[in-house]
Amino acid sequence: MGLEAAQAEEKAGKMPDGAVIIAAITSCTNTSNPRNMVAAGLIARNANRLGLLRKPWVKSSLAPGSKTVKMYLEEAGLMNELENLGFGVVAYACTTCNGMSGALDPKIQQEIIERDLYATAVLSGNRNFDGRIHPHAQQAFLASPPLVVAYAIAGTIRFDIEKDILGIDQAGNPVTLKDIWPADEEIDAIVKASVKPEQFRQTYIPMFDLDKSARAQVSPLYEWRPQSTYIRRPPYWEGNMAKERTLKGMRPLAILPDNITTDHLSPSNAIQLNSAAGEYLAKMGVPEEDFNSYATHRGDHLTAQRATFANPKLFNEMVRDADGKVKQGSLARVEPEGEVTRMWEAIETYMARKQPLIIIAGADYGQGSSRDWAAKGVALAGVEAIAAEGFERIHRTNLIGMGVMPLEFEPGTTRITLGLDGTETFDVEGAVSPGAMLTLVIHRQSGDSERVAVKCRLDTAEEVSIYTAGGVLQRFAQDFLESTAA
């Protein structure tokens, strides 16, 4: 569908396929650039003067990383221009790029569902992983703050941003992006006149001017609240984290393709009512409008655990339809029964059985944000090892810190060449040392066994020490106790 078809649908009172449902100026990174923010304000001013409006289906927002942004935009007379176009300040914090877009207008959401529209988001944030920005945004595109404003006016990504018409002015003339784009000289002049050191001092100096007498009255011990869904006493000394890791009889929790991101492993997007975490929060008495995002609940393991592999864009190759095609979604297959369930129910089943688990994956496993719960979630589920064709550097380190063994297939050996389908069990044999070659023993349902060489991706003696202790917290505790006993 091109621009003409999109315009025809709009004239008929419908949202177009390819509609931009979220336009967000967000991120502590991109909003820290005054030229970007001033340019966005000038685009809004020029659009307002011509009578252009954002499309009614676009949910727009402005979430600067600092209050100074609002100060210099007000100084320049541009804050009200952004507000008039729908870009009012919603917070000085993580929002859309951290999966916290909030709810859509129910009518808009219903139209997307009923017409099966391919809706999108445009944001000035740092992240656009699958399923992260909003469950109903099929794709999310990263853009500069001024372009976010332009896309809010256009209302669709199915047009040429440089050439096509954004809208019609009050005189009936077509308006393109170049007609409202500010000159560099104007941007520079406003930045020079409106961005001032005292704005930063006014914002940041009071943050560190703490009342020492008030601090003295605060107990050094935290009073854990048993009903909290935001911060709970950590479980890293008990359950699966405390049991001995044998690396024997492991069942695969998932068999995954290449390029698995930490958002696939533990998404940070908004929590939906029909998700495992949403159902848990509802049982805890939290109203749906207060569910927030997975990332905000990462201090409560009972909520955060339920985010493990909860990404709706996940492809677990153990779960296929009647034609053999891999199903999309947070799905697992419990073995040996072969029952397909939601991922969390599979994890609960295996936890109750104290079943050791393994994850089999392709290349570049764990790329993306260095998210702690991408490693914590699998460790608490009972995953003892990850066997992959390759690991992203930071995530490999995080796995070791949680006591999970990273194993790397030799070149040419993959889950596909091994013909793995998830009915197998796995053992790891060999002495653990930095970079050692170990043996992955595959026990097939037929009774046959196969032995495959894998590289231990504990790359240093220090990493071996951390893994052997059970993880970085356990290693720290050992060091602390040894130092106090000396």
C-alpha positions in Angstrom: 0.0 0.0 0.0 1.4 3.4 -1.1 0.7 7.0 0.0 -2.3 7.3 -2.2 -4.0 4.3 -0.8 -3.2 5.5 2.7 -4.7 8.9 2.0 -7.8 7.2 0.5 -8.3 5.2 3.7 -7.9 8.3 5.8 -10.6 10.1 3.8 -12.8 7.2 4.4 -12.3 7.7 8.2 -10.0 4.7 8.6 -6.5 4.3 9.7 -4.1 3.3 6.9 -2.1 0.1 6.8 1.4 1.2 7.9 -0.1 3.8 10.4 2.2 5.4 12.9 0.4 4.7 16.1 3.2 6.0 18.4 5.5 9.0 17.8 7.8 9.5 20.8 10.6 12.0 21.4 12.3 9.9 24.1 15.6 8.6 25.4 18.2 10.2 27.7 20.7 9.9 24.7 18.9 11.7 21.9 17.1 14.4 24.1 20.5 15.4 25.5 21.4 17.1 22.2 20.0 20.7 22.3 20.2 21.0 18.5 17.9 18.0 18.1 15.4 19.3 20.6 15.4 22.8 19.2 15.0 21.5 15.7 12.0 19.5 16.8 10.5 22.6 18.4 11.0 24.6 15.3 9.4 21.9 13.1 6.4 22.0 15.5 6.3 25.8 15.3 6.4 25.9 11.5 3.7 23.2 11.3 1.5 25.0 13.7 1.8 28.2 11.7 0.6 26.4 8.6 -2.3 24.7 10.4 -0.8 21.2 10.2 -1.9 18.6 12.8 -0.7 15.2 13.9 -3.0 12.4 12.7 -5.7 11.5 15.3 -4.4 7.9 15.6 -0.9 8.9 16.6 -0.1 8.7 20.3 2.6 11.4 20.8 4.8 12.1 23.7 7.9 13.9 24.9 10.1 12.3 27.6 13.4 14.2 28.0 16.1 12.7 30.1 16.6 16.0 31.9 14.4 18.8 33.2 16.8 21.2 31.5 15.3 20.3 28.2 12.0 21.8 29.1 13.7 24.9 30.5 15.6 25.8 27.4 12.6 25.0 25.2 10.5 27.3 27.3 13.2 29.9 27.1 13.1 29.6 23.3 9.3 29.8 23.2 9.1 26.3 21.6 7.7 24.2 24.5 4.1 25.4 23.8 4.6 24.8 20.1 5.4 21.1 20.8 2.5 20.9 23.2 0.1 22.3 20.7 1.1 19.5 18.3 0.7 16.8 21.0 4.2 16.5 22.3 3.8 17.5 26.0 6.2 16.3 28.6 5.0 12.9 30.1 8.0 12.2 32.3 11.7 12.8 32.7 12.5 9.1 32.6 12.6 6.0 30.4 9.3 5.6 28.5 8.8 4.4 24.9 12.2 3.0 24.1 12.0 0.9 27.3 8.7 -0.5 26.3 6.6 1.9 28.4 4.5 3.5 25.7 1.3 3.1 27.8 -2.1 2.0 26.5 -3.5 3.0 23.2 -6.9 4.6 22.8 -9.3 1.5 23.0 -11.0 2.5 19.7 -7.7 2.7 17.9 -6.5 -0.6 19.4 -9.7 -2.3 18.4 -9.4 -1.0 14.8 -5.9 -2.4 14.6 -7.1 -5.8 15.8 -10.3 -6.0 13.7 -8.7 -4.9 10.5 -5.4 -6.7 11.2 -3.5 -3.5 10.4 0.3 -3.3 10.1 0.9 -0.5 12.7 4.2 1.0 13.5 6.0 3.3 15.9 8.6 6.1 15.3 10.8 7.1 18.2 14.0 8.9 18.9 15.0 6.2 21.4 17.9 3.8 21.4 16.0 0.5 21.1 13.6 -1.0 18.6 13.8 -4.8 19.3 11.0 -7.0 18.2 7.8 -6.6 20.3 9.4 -4.0 22.6 7.8 -0.7 21.9 4.2 -1.8 21.9 2.5 -5.2 21.3 0.5 -3.7 18.5 3.4 -1.9 16.8 4.7 -4.5 14.3 7.8 -2.4 13.6 9.5 0.5 15.3 11.7 2.9 13.5 14.4 5.1 15.1 14.5 8.7 14.0 15.8 12.1 15.1 13.4 14.2 17.3 12.4 16.5 14.4 11.6 13.6 12.2 9.5 12.1 14.9 7.4 15.3 14.8 7.2 15.0 11.0 6.0 11.4 11.1 3.3 12.3 13.6 2.0 14.8 11.1 2.2 12.3 8.2 0.7 9.5 10.3 2.1 6.7 8.1 5.5 5.3 7.2 4.4 4.4 3.7 5.6 7.5 2.0 8.8 9.2 0.9 9.7 11.5 3.8 11.7 13.8 1.6 9.4 14.2 -1.4 5.8 13.3 -0.5 3.2 15.6 1.0 3.0 15.8 4.8 -0.3 17.8 4.7 -2.3 20.7 3.4 -1.9 24.2 4.8 -4.7 26.6 5.6 -4.6 28.0 2.1 -5.0 24.6 0.5 -1.4 24.3 -0.5 0.6 21.1 -0.2 3.3 21.0 2.4 6.5 18.9 2.3 9.2 18.4 4.9 11.5 20.9 3.3 8.8 23.6 3.7 8.9 23.3 7.5 12.5 22.2 8.1 14.5 25.0 9.9 17.7 26.4 8.7 20.9 25.4 10.6 21.6 29.1 11.3 18.2 29.5 13.1 18.8 26.4 15.2 22.3 27.5 16.1 21.1 31.0 17.1 18.4 29.6 19.3 20.7 27.1 21.0 23.2 29.9 21.7 20.5 32.2 23.1 18.4 29.8 25.1 20.6 26.9 26.4 22.2 28.3 29.5 24.5 26.9 32.3 22.2 28.0 35.1 19.5 25.7 33.8 21.8 22.7 34.4 22.9 24.1 37.8 19.3 24.6 38.9 18.4 21.0 37.9 21.4 19.1 39.2 23.0 20.8 42.2 19.9 20.3 44.4 20.0 16.5 43.6 23.2 16.2 45.7 22.4 18.7 48.4 21.2 16.0 50.9 20.1 16.6 54.5 22.6 14.7 56.6 20.3 14.7 59.6 17.6 13.0 57.6 20.0 10.4 56.3 21.1 9.5 59.9 17.5 8.5 60.7 17.3 5.9 58.0 17.9 2.3 59.0 20.7 0.6 57.0 18.6 -2.5 56.7 15.8 -2.7 54.2 12.4 -3.8 55.5 11.2 -6.3 52.9 7.5 -6.1 52.2 6.0 -9.6 51.3 3.3 -8.2 49.0 5.6 -5.9 47.0 5.6 -6.5 43.3 8.6 -4.1 42.8 11.2 -5.1 45.2 11.5 -8.5 47.0 14.1 -10.3 48.9 16.4 -11.9 46.2 16.3 -15.7 45.8 19.9 -16.2 44.7 20.8 -18.3 47.7 18.0 -20.9 47.4 16.1 -23.0 45.0 17.7 -23.6 41.6 20.5 -21.2 42.5 21.5 -23.3 45.5 21.3 -26.8 44.1 24.4 -28.6 42.7 24.9 -28.2 39.0 25.7 -31.6 37.6 25.4 -30.8 33.8 23.7 -34.2 33.5 20.4 -35.2 32.2 19.5 -31.7 30.9 16.4 -31.2 28.8 16.2 -28.4 26.3 13.9 -25.5 27.4 14.3 -24.0 23.9 16.1 -24.5 20.6 16.6 -21.1 19.1 17.8 -19.6 15.8 20.6 -17.1 15.1 20.6 -13.5 16.5 18.7 -14.1 19.7 18.6 -10.8 21.6 18.3 -10.1 25.3 14.9 -8.8 24.5 13.9 -12.3 23.3 15.4 -13.7 26.5 13.7 -11.2 28.8 11.7 -8.4 27.2 11.3 -5.0 28.9 8.1 -3.9 27.2 4.7 -3.2 28.7 3.1 -6.1 30.6 -0.1 -7.4 29.1 -3.0 -8.8 31.1 -3.0 -12.1 29.3 0.8 -12.7 29.9 2.1 -14.8 32.8 3.4 -11.7 34.5 0.1 -9.9 34.0 -1.9 -12.8 35.4 0.4 -12.8 38.5 0.1 -9.1 39.0 -3.7 -9.3 38.8 -3.7 -12.0 41.4 -1.6 -9.7 43.6 -4.3 -7.1 43.4 -2.5 -4.7 40.9 -4.9 -3.0 38.5 -4.1 -3.5 34.8 -3.4 0.2 34.3 -0.6 0.0 36.9 1.1 -3.1 35.5 3.9 -1.0 34.0 6.8 -2.7 32.2 8.8 -5.8 32.9 11.9 -3.6 33.4 10.3 -1.7 36.3 9.6 -4.9 38.2 13.1 -6.3 37.9 13.6 -6.0 41.7 10.8 -8.5 42.2 11.9 -11.9 40.9 8.3 -13.4 41.0 7.3 -10.9 38.3 10.6 -10.7 36.4 10.9 -14.5 36.2 7.7 -14.6 34.2 9.3 -12.4 31.5 11.8 -15.2 30.6 11.3 -15.9 26.9 8.0 -14.0 27.1 8.7 -12.1 23.8 5.8 -12.5 21.4 8.3 -12.6 18.5 10.2 -15.6 19.9 10.7 -18.6 17.6 11.3 -21.8 19.7 12.2 -24.4 17.1 10.8 -27.1 19.4 7.3 -25.9 18.8 6.0 -26.4 15.2 2.6 -26.6 13.5 1.2 -29.6 11.6 3.2 -28.5 8.5 6.5 -28.4 10.4 6.7 -24.6 10.5 8.0 -23.0 13.7 5.3 -21.2 15.6 5.9 -17.7 16.8 5.3 -16.7 20.4 6.3 -17.4 24.0 5.9 -21.2 23.6 7.6 -24.3 24.9 7.2 -28.0 24.7 7.4 -30.0 27.9 9.2 -33.3 27.6 8.9 -36.2 27.7 5.2 -35.7 27.4 5.5 -33.5 24.3 2.9 -31.1 25.6 3.0 -27.5 24.1 2.4 -24.8 26.7 3.2 -21.2 27.3 6.9 -20.8 28.2 6.2 -19.9 31.9 4.1 -23.0 32.5 6.9 -25.1 31.1 9.4 -23.4 33.4 7.1 -24.0 36.4 6.7 -27.6 35.5 10.5 -28.2 35.2 11.2 -26.2 38.4 8.7 -28.5 40.3 10.5 -31.5 38.9 14.0 -30.0 39.7 14.8 -30.8 36.1 18.2 -29.5 34.9 17.8 -27.6 31.6 19.9 -26.5 28.6 19.3 -24.0 25.8 20.5 -24.7 22.3 21.0 -21.7 20.0 22.6 -20.5 16.8 25.1 -17.7 16.2 25.3 -14.3 18.2 23.3 -15.5 21.1 22.5 -12.7 23.6 23.1 -9.6 21.5 21.5 -6.3 22.4 21.1 -4.6 25.7 23.2 -5.9 28.6 20.1 -6.9 30.5 20.7 -8.6 33.8 17.4 -10.6 33.7 18.4 -12.2 30.4 20.8 -14.3 32.5 18.9 -14.2 35.8 15.7 -15.6 34.3 17.3 -18.7 32.8 19.4 -19.4 35.8 16.4 -19.3 38.1 14.5 -21.5 35.7 17.2 -24.2 36.2 19.2 -23.7 33.0 22.7 -25.1 33.7 24.2 -24.5 30.2 23.8 -22.7 26.9 25.2 -24.4 23.9 25.4 -22.0 21.0 27.4 -21.2 17.8 28.6 -18.0 19.4 27.9 -15.5 22.2 27.6 -11.8 22.5 30.4 -10.6 24.8 28.5 -9.0 27.7 25.8 -11.6 27.8 28.4 -14.4 28.0 29.9 -12.6 31.1 26.4 -12.2 32.6 25.7 -15.9 32.2 28.9 -16.8 34.0 28.0 -14.3 36.8 24.8 -16.3 37.3 26.5 -19.7 37.3 25.4 -20.7 33.8 27.9 -22.5 31.6 28.4 -21.1 28.1 29.4 -23.8 25.6 30.3 -23.1 22.0 29.9 -25.5 19.1 32.9 -26.0 16.8 32.6 -24.4 13.3 30.3 -26.4 11.1 28.4 -28.0 14.0 24.9 -26.6 14.6 21.5 -27.5 16.0 20.5 -28.2 12.4 23.5 -30.5 11.5 22.9 -32.4 14.7 19.2 -32.8 13.8 18.0 -31.7 17.3 14.2 -31.7 17.9 14.0 -31.2 21.7 13.3 -34.8 22.7 16.9 -35.3 23.6 18.7 -35.1 26.9 22.2 -33.7 27.3 25.3 -34.3 29.5 28.5 -32.4 29.6 31.7 -34.3 30.2 35.3 -33.2 30.8 37.3 -31.1 33.3 36.4 -27.4 33.4 39.3 -25.1 32.7 39.7 -21.8 30.7 38.8 -22.6 27.0 38.8 -26.3 27.6 37.3 -28.6 25.0 34.5 -30.5 26.6 32.1 -33.2 25.3 28.4 -32.6 24.8 26.7 -36.0 25.0 23.4 -36.2 23.2 21.0 -38.9 24.3 18.3 -39.4 21.6 14.8 -40.6 22.2 15.6 -43.7 20.1 18.3 -44.7 22.6 21.2 -43.7 20.5 23.9 -41.4 21.8 26.2 -38.9 20.0 29.2 -37.1 21.4 30.0 -33.6 20.2 33.0 -31.5 21.0 32.2 -28.1 22.5 34.4 -25.3 23.8 34.0 -24.2 27.4 33.6 -20.4 27.1 34.9 -19.7 30.6 37.8 -17.8 29.0 39.9 -17.0 32.1 40.8 -18.5 35.5 38.8 -15.8 37.1 35.7 -16.8 35.2 36.3 -20.4 36.1 36.5 -19.4 39.8 33.2 -17.4 39.6 31.4 -20.3 37.8 32.7 -22.9 40.3 31.5 -20.7 43.2 28.0 -20.7 41.7 28.1 -17.2 40.4 29.4 -13.7 41.1 27.3 -13.2 44.3 28.4 -16.5 45.7 32.0 -15.8 44.9 31.7 -12.4 46.6 30.3 -14.0 49.7 33.1 -16.5 49.8 35.7 -13.8 49.5 34.0 -11.7 52.1 33.7 -14.5 54.7 37.4 -15.5 54.1 38.5 -11.9 54.6 36.6 -11.6 57.9 37.9 -14.9 59.2 41.5 -14.0 58.5 
